[in-house]
Amino acid sequence: MNTPSASLGKNRIHQIDAEVLATRRAGAYTVLTLSANQIAAAAKPGQFVTCSVGEVGTGLILRRAFSIHDVTSTGGQGGTIDVVVAPHGGGTQWLAQRRRYDKVNVSGPLGQGFKVPREPVSCVLVGGGYGSAPLFFLAKVLAARGCRIEMILGGATADKVFGILESRRAANSTTLVTEDGTLGVTGRVTDVLVDSINRFDAKAIYACGPMGMLAAISELAVDAEVACQVAVEEAMACGFGVCMTCVLPIKGDDEVPRLVRACVAGPVFACEQVAWHL
Amino acid sequence: MKVNMAVDLGGLVLTNPVLTASGCAASGRELDRIFDITTLGAMITKSIMLEPRQGRPTPRMAETPSGMLNSIGLQGPGIDRFINEDLVWLAERGVPTIASIAGTHVHEYAELTRRLRSAPGVVALEVNISCPNHDDRDHVFACYPEPAAKVIEAVRRSAPFDLPIFAKLSPDVTDIVEIAHAVVDAGADGLTLINTVLGLAIDPKTLRPVLSAVTGGLSGPAIRPIALRCIHQVRAALPKIPIIGVGGVTSGQDALTFLAAGANAISVGTWVFSDPNAPARVSQELAQELKARGVSDVNEVVNLAHAEYPLESDAVVSLNE
């Protein structure tokens, strides 16, 4: 069970009808740029937002969660956030079909973000599929601290690898990996991770993607004795801590795993906190 | 025109008829980051059991048409931490709390009640009897009049005489009026209608149940007509009993229909997941709905859907003008 006071932020959660400022296709995904000044101003890398889907009276009642892919904060009223939508169901398809000037109800920023190193160290950022999305916001913050950034972006096929072009700007170097070999190295992100760690003398790993991938990365990171944070993807109904559906086993200081809400205690965890085998 | 929103639930006076629903608002802290929870009539907290519980494995949730299934398994911190952390916080925050309790033996309900006797800020108990009865082959208390009554009797005996007790009834019964009579005769001061409806979702690809627990409780707008039916039936049979209506309320208009069916107060449950601000919004919309109809007191619309209110009655005439 969570300690509510310990895991809940004090910050207010904003809920707004955000205007869609731009949309663009990126392989199998759609990127939405939303006018969300208050959320943009407060957001930290690794945090997420939830969006309502469907028209008024829709039968789809639950909000969809999206990690914050990018933020522009002008300090004035023009702050925006980008989210990456993978259209695989009725709700995400509806979102991916939004056009400029449409409104989307957005709530956030939610959850606990990535912790960033104090020193300008070398970092490896690993993303699987649209799980790569939050790594770009993170890369901005790391770069501002002088960190060297290697990105490993993977996917089943080339169109499922997110952020290929953006990584040229966001990272010092990028390794692309596909399972079918249609782009970059044939295989999985874990096949190239150890090499990247060694080559760049990485002191921190950040990963986001499917749970199986995160578990495998976690194992390699522990072996290599490199600090690793993962952003987990759990199905959730509310996104702000009341529904108790997004729980996963997290080890406490006593090493005993307890079911903890990914939405308020996470989605970012130190890899050794997660009881992957449970 | 100022609309009176205060309601009297059998001696329990609340400044606002809009409440949270057990299991949909945790213990208030999370919601307080969205809106000022002191504007609510009361917080109905997530059902608490004696011991800390991990709940069920995931998946615990499945979205269904206009609703969702859940099988959380009453994950919670146990009564001691609930009192020391959650109730203390709610009392300091100044929110009237209706504490929901759950157990698997009659004596657990009694023990929970005793622990809560001197707990801060608790203005009433809600008894979640939709739990498996470990003394009777895990039959759900709420589905049979006698076990349901036994739980309420035990809670009534263990509670201070002036602490109102609400029994939360399950719609998964042949005759909800029979259960309502049984728990009221056993000492319930009021009823909460309704708990979730048992359902099942099957993954069309794997043809296996989506939820790890196989079945789950259906909630959301999908069950609103069932909630209205239960409230209407029980109100017709028990004209005086205070009723907290719950089940798919999303708007002030929905709340109004629950009042008309016979509810004296309304809980916003699953819609909090859809619109975290929903309880605050429903309360504002309800006041606007009443104002637009020229009704100055929320209590005037209670029971209007019942036949004994002829169309020429004052309240209805003023509504139609």
Interface residues (C-beta under 8 A of the other chain):
Chain A: M1 T3 P4 S5 L8 G9 K10 N11 R12 I13 Q15 S52 G59 L60 I61 L62 R63 N105 S107 E234 A235 M236 A237 C238 F240 G241 V242 C243 M244 T245 C246 V247 L248 R258 L259 V264
Chain B: C24 A25 A26 S27 R29 E30 L31 R33 I34 K46 P52 R53 Q54 G55 T58 P59 R60 M61 E63 P65 S66 G67 M68 N70 I72 Q75 G76 P77 R81 E85 D86 W89 G220 P221 T270 W271 V272 F273 S274 D275 P276 N277
